[in-house]
């Protein structure tokens, strides 16, 4: 099936595994000034060298991750609330800390553990999907190709007409004293 391989090469974009991050966080619940102050204090302690996992276990309101030292495991985009996602994907290096990030849940302090760049699934992984596709696509693509030819034919004419119109409007009333007359 060289068709499948060609399809893969043409559409390798489609087989990207998204960028993934592994992060841990400490959530201070509440939206008031006291909660924010507490989050700021926790952030200061971490920056001063306190153990993130220990603080998460003691203070995070997210009990599920607190038990794991705040660890959320690997996740891609679209899994976390937008403010959290924006903050975590902005972190570059392992160990980088966010500032205090506000979300609907309260205030988070996030630390990047690991980043997996977007990867492209290999041809072998997606081969079967593609072979199925090729057989259904052959008929469809013949129709599309025909439609595209028709459209391209039209497009060329439109461009030619617009080009002509533009040359006319660019030339002023003295059109026939210049060489544009002969060109049109």
Buried (B, 14 or more C-beta within 10 A) or exposed (E): EEBBBEBBEEEBEEBEEEEBBBBBBBBBEBEEEEBBEBBBEBBEBBEEEEEBBEBBBEBBBBEEBBEEBBBBEBBBBEEBEEBBBEBBBEBEEEEBBBEBBBBEBBBBBBBBBEBEEEEBBEBEEBBEBBBEBBEEBEEEEEEEEEEEEEEEEEEEEEEEEEEEEEEEEEBEEEEEEEEBEEEE
